[in-house]
Amino acid sequence: MPDSFLEFYNLLLELVKSFEKNNAMLKVEEDLEANIIRIFGQNITSIAMAKTGLDDVSELAYTTAEHHPYWGLLYHCSQIAKIALEKWDDKITKEELDEIEWSISELKNMCKKLREDI
C-alpha cells in the first residue's frame, strides 16, 4: 500500500475524532489493501448501507456487460436485491414480482449455460 494513502487514512481518522468531540458520530469503514475508505453519517441505516454496497455491485455488473461469463449472475442477483431493498418497508408490486421472476428465469438460463461449459 502506498504510504501516501496510509498517511491520508491516518489524517482522516484524526479529522473524524475531532468531529466526535463535537458529538458528530461518524462511521468509518476501510479496506486499506484495496485503498477504500467509506464514511457514513451518524444516522445511516443498515438498509442505506446495503443500498450503497449494492450500487457498487450493480456498477460492476453494468460495466462488465457480457464480457465476463458470470456477468449475468451478478446482474440478475443485483436486480433482485435492488427491488428487495427498495421495497424493504413496503409491498412488492405485481410488476416488480414479474421482474424478479424474470431475473430468476435468466439466472436459471445462465446456470444451464455455465453447466454446459463444465
KOLBATOR-891482 format. One record per atom (N, C-alpha, C): x negated, y, z; residue number from 1; chain. Coordinates in steps of 0.2 Angstrom, whole numbers. Example, Ala and Ser with C-alpha at 12.3 -4.5 7.8 and 13.67 -1.06 7.14 Angstrom:
% KOLBATOR-891482
((-66,-28,39),1,"A") ((-62,-22,39),1,"A") ((-66,-16,39),1,"A") ((-64,-11,35),2,"A") ((-68,-5,36),2,"A") ((-64,0,39),2,"A") 
//
This chain:
% KOLBATOR-891482
((-4,-6,0),1,"A") ((0,0,0),1,"A") ((-4,6,0),1,"A") ((-3,11,-4),2,"A") ((-7,17,-4),2,"A") ((-7,21,2),2,"A") ((-12,23,4),3,"A") ((-12,27,11),3,"A") ((-8,33,11),3,"A") ((-7,36,5),4,"A") ((-3,42,5),4,"A") ((5,40,6),4,"A") ((7,34,4),5,"A") ((14,33,6),5,"A") ((15,31,13),5,"A") ((10,28,16),6,"A") ((10,26,23),6,"A") ((10,33,27),6,"A") ((5,37,25),7,"A") ((5,44,28),7,"A") ((12,48,28),7,"A") ((15,47,22),8,"A") ((21,51,21),8,"A") ((26,47,26),8,"A") ((26,41,27),9,"A") ((31,37,31),9,"A") ((30,40,38),9,"A") ((24,40,40),10,"A") ((22,42,47),10,"A") ((24,49,49),10,"A") ((23,53,44),11,"A") ((26,60,45),11,"A") ((33,61,45),11,"A") ((37,57,41),12,"A") ((44,56,41),12,"A") ((47,54,47),12,"A") ((43,49,50),13,"A") ((46,47,57),13,"A") ((45,52,62),13,"A") ((40,56,62),14,"A") ((39,62,66),14,"A") ((45,67,65),14,"A") ((47,68,59),15,"A") ((52,73,57),15,"A") ((59,70,60),15,"A") ((60,63,59),16,"A") ((66,60,62),16,"A") ((66,61,69),16,"A") ((61,60,73),17,"A") ((61,60,80),17,"A") ((62,67,82),17,"A") ((60,72,78),18,"A") ((61,79,80),18,"A") ((69,81,80),18,"A") ((72,78,75),19,"A") ((79,78,75),19,"A") ((83,75,80),19,"A") ((80,69,82),20,"A") ((83,65,88),20,"A") ((83,69,94),20,"A") ((78,74,95),21,"A") ((78,78,101),21,"A") ((84,83,101),21,"A") ((87,84,95),22,"A") ((92,89,95),22,"A") ((99,85,94),22,"A") ((99,78,96),23,"A") ((104,74,96),23,"A") ((107,72,89),23,"A") ((103,73,84),24,"A") ((105,71,77),24,"A") ((101,64,76),24,"A") ((105,59,77),25,"A") ((103,52,76),25,"A") ((103,50,69),25,"A") ((97,48,67),26,"A") ((96,46,60),26,"A") ((93,38,60),26,"A") ((96,35,55),27,"A") ((93,28,55),27,"A") ((88,27,49),27,"A") ((83,25,50),28,"A") ((78,24,45),28,"A") ((76,16,44),28,"A") ((77,14,38),29,"A") ((75,8,36),29,"A") ((70,8,31),29,"A") ((65,4,32),30,"A") ((59,4,27),30,"A") ((57,-3,25),30,"A") ((54,-3,19),31,"A") ((51,-9,16),31,"A") ((44,-6,14),31,"A") ((39,-6,18),32,"A") ((33,-2,16),32,"A") ((29,-6,11),32,"A") ((30,-12,10),33,"A") ((27,-16,5),33,"A") ((29,-14,-2),33,"A") ((36,-13,-2),34,"A") ((39,-11,-8),34,"A") ((40,-3,-9),34,"A") ((37,1,-5),35,"A") ((37,8,-5),35,"A") ((44,11,-5),35,"A") ((48,8,0),36,"A") ((55,10,0),36,"A") ((57,12,7),36,"A") ((60,18,8),37,"A") ((62,21,14),37,"A") ((69,24,13),37,"A") ((74,22,17),38,"A") ((81,24,17),38,"A") ((82,27,23),38,"A") ((86,33,23),39,"A") ((88,37,29),39,"A") ((95,37,29),39,"A") ((98,36,34),40,"A") ((105,36,35),40,"A") ((107,41,41),40,"A") ((113,44,40),41,"A") ((115,49,45),41,"A") ((118,45,51),41,"A") ((120,48,56),42,"A") ((122,45,62),42,"A") ((129,42,61),42,"A") ((133,45,56),43,"A") ((140,42,55),43,"A") ((140,37,50),43,"A") ((135,34,48),44,"A") ((135,29,42),44,"A") ((139,23,45),44,"A") ((143,20,40),45,"A") ((147,14,42),45,"A") ((143,8,39),45,"A") ((145,2,41),46,"A") ((142,-4,38),46,"A") ((145,-4,31),46,"A") ((151,-2,30),47,"A") ((154,-3,23),47,"A") ((150,2,18),47,"A") ((149,8,21),48,"A") ((145,13,17),48,"A") ((138,11,15),48,"A") ((135,8,20),49,"A") ((128,5,19),49,"A") ((128,-1,14),49,"A") ((133,-5,14),50,"A") ((134,-11,10),50,"A") ((135,-8,3),50,"A") ((139,-3,2),51,"A") ((140,0,-5),51,"A") ((134,3,-8),51,"A") ((130,6,-4),52,"A") ((123,9,-7),52,"A") ((119,3,-9),52,"A") ((118,-2,-5),53,"A") ((114,-8,-7),53,"A") ((117,-11,-13),53,"A") ((124,-11,-14),54,"A") ((127,-14,-20),54,"A") ((126,-10,-26),54,"A") ((125,-3,-25),55,"A") ((124,1,-30),55,"A") ((117,-1,-33),55,"A") ((112,-2,-29),56,"A") ((106,-4,-32),56,"A") ((106,-11,-36),56,"A") ((110,-16,-33),57,"A") ((111,-22,-36),57,"A") ((114,-21,-43),57,"A") ((119,-17,-43),58,"A") ((123,-16,-49),58,"A") ((119,-12,-54),58,"A") ((114,-8,-52),59,"A") ((110,-4,-57),59,"A") ((105,-9,-60),59,"A") ((103,-14,-56),60,"A") ((98,-19,-59),60,"A") ((102,-23,-64),60,"A") ((108,-25,-63),61,"A") ((112,-29,-67),61,"A") ((114,-25,-74),61,"A") ((115,-19,-73),62,"A") ((116,-15,-79),62,"A") ((110,-14,-83),62,"A") ((104,-12,-80),63,"A") ((98,-11,-84),63,"A") ((95,-17,-87),63,"A") ((96,-23,-84),64,"A") ((93,-29,-87),64,"A") ((97,-31,-93),64,"A") ((103,-29,-94),65,"A") ((108,-31,-99),65,"A") ((108,-38,-100),65,"A") ((107,-40,-106),66,"A") ((107,-48,-107),66,"A") ((100,-50,-108),66,"A") ((95,-46,-106),67,"A") ((88,-48,-107),67,"A") ((85,-53,-102),67,"A") ((89,-55,-97),68,"A") ((87,-60,-92),68,"A") ((92,-65,-91),68,"A") ((90,-71,-91),69,"A") ((96,-77,-91),69,"A") ((100,-76,-85),69,"A") ((99,-73,-80),70,"A") ((103,-73,-74),70,"A") ((107,-66,-73),70,"A") ((106,-62,-78),71,"A") ((110,-55,-78),71,"A") ((117,-56,-77),71,"A") ((120,-61,-80),72,"A") ((127,-62,-79),72,"A") ((130,-64,-72),72,"A") ((125,-68,-69),73,"A") ((127,-70,-62),73,"A") ((127,-64,-58),73,"A") ((122,-60,-59),74,"A") ((121,-54,-54),74,"A") ((126,-49,-56),74,"A") ((128,-48,-62),75,"A") ((133,-43,-64),75,"A") ((140,-45,-61),75,"A") ((142,-51,-63),76,"A") ((149,-53,-61),76,"A") ((149,-53,-53),76,"A") ((144,-56,-50),77,"A") ((145,-56,-42),77,"A") ((145,-49,-40),77,"A") ((141,-44,-43),78,"A") ((141,-37,-40),78,"A") ((148,-34,-42),78,"A") ((151,-36,-47),79,"A") ((158,-33,-49),79,"A") ((163,-35,-44),79,"A") ((163,-42,-42),80,"A") ((167,-44,-37),80,"A") ((166,-41,-30),80,"A") ((160,-40,-28),81,"A") ((158,-37,-22),81,"A") ((160,-30,-22),81,"A") ((160,-26,-27),82,"A") ((161,-19,-28),82,"A") ((169,-18,-26),82,"A") ((173,-23,-29),83,"A") ((180,-22,-28),83,"A") ((182,-24,-21),83,"A") ((178,-29,-18),84,"A") ((180,-31,-11),84,"A") ((178,-25,-6),84,"A") ((172,-22,-8),85,"A") ((170,-16,-3),85,"A") ((175,-10,-4),85,"A") ((177,-9,-10),86,"A") ((181,-3,-11),86,"A") ((188,-4,-8),86,"A") ((190,-10,-8),87,"A") ((197,-11,-5),87,"A") ((196,-14,2),87,"A") ((191,-14,5),88,"A") ((190,-17,12),88,"A") ((195,-15,17),88,"A") ((198,-9,17),89,"A") ((203,-7,21),89,"A") ((210,-6,18),89,"A") ((210,-9,12),90,"A") ((216,-8,8),90,"A") ((218,-14,5),90,"A") ((223,-15,1),91,"A") ((225,-21,-3),91,"A") ((223,-21,-10),91,"A") ((221,-27,-12),92,"A") ((218,-28,-19),92,"A") ((224,-28,-23),92,"A") ((224,-24,-29),93,"A") ((230,-24,-33),93,"A") ((229,-30,-38),93,"A") ((235,-31,-42),94,"A") ((235,-37,-46),94,"A") ((230,-36,-52),94,"A") ((229,-30,-54),95,"A") ((224,-28,-59),95,"A") ((217,-30,-57),95,"A") ((215,-28,-51),96,"A") ((209,-30,-48),96,"A") ((208,-37,-47),96,"A") ((213,-40,-45),97,"A") ((213,-48,-44),97,"A") ((212,-51,-51),97,"A") ((215,-48,-56),98,"A") ((214,-51,-63),98,"A") ((206,-50,-64),98,"A") ((203,-44,-63),99,"A") ((196,-43,-64),99,"A") ((192,-48,-60),99,"A") ((194,-49,-54),100,"A") ((190,-54,-50),100,"A") ((190,-61,-53),100,"A") ((196,-63,-55),101,"A") ((197,-70,-58),101,"A") ((193,-70,-65),101,"A") ((193,-65,-69),102,"A") ((189,-65,-75),102,"A") ((182,-65,-73),102,"A") ((179,-62,-68),103,"A") ((172,-62,-67),103,"A") ((171,-69,-64),103,"A") ((175,-72,-61),104,"A") ((174,-79,-58),104,"A") ((174,-84,-64),104,"A") ((178,-83,-69),105,"A") ((178,-87,-75),105,"A") ((171,-86,-79),105,"A") ((169,-80,-79),106,"A") ((162,-78,-83),106,"A") ((157,-81,-79),106,"A") ((157,-81,-72),107,"A") ((152,-85,-68),107,"A") ((152,-92,-70),107,"A") ((158,-95,-70),108,"A") ((158,-102,-72),108,"A") ((155,-103,-79),108,"A") ((156,-99,-84),109,"A") ((153,-100,-90),109,"A") ((146,-99,-90),109,"A") ((143,-94,-86),110,"A") ((136,-93,-85),110,"A") ((133,-100,-82),110,"A") ((136,-102,-77),111,"A") ((133,-108,-74),111,"A") ((133,-114,-79),111,"A") ((138,-115,-83),112,"A") ((138,-120,-88),112,"A") ((133,-119,-93),112,"A") ((132,-113,-95),113,"A") ((126,-112,-99),113,"A") ((119,-113,-96),113,"A") ((118,-111,-90),114,"A") ((112,-112,-86),114,"A") ((111,-120,-85),114,"A") ((116,-124,-84),115,"A") ((116,-131,-83),115,"A") ((114,-134,-89),115,"A") ((116,-132,-95),116,"A") ((114,-134,-102),116,"A") ((107,-133,-103),116,"A") ((104,-128,-100),117,"A") ((97,-127,-101),117,"A") ((92,-130,-96),117,"A") ((95,-134,-92),118,"A") ((91,-138,-87),118,"A") ((88,-144,-90),118,"A") 
//
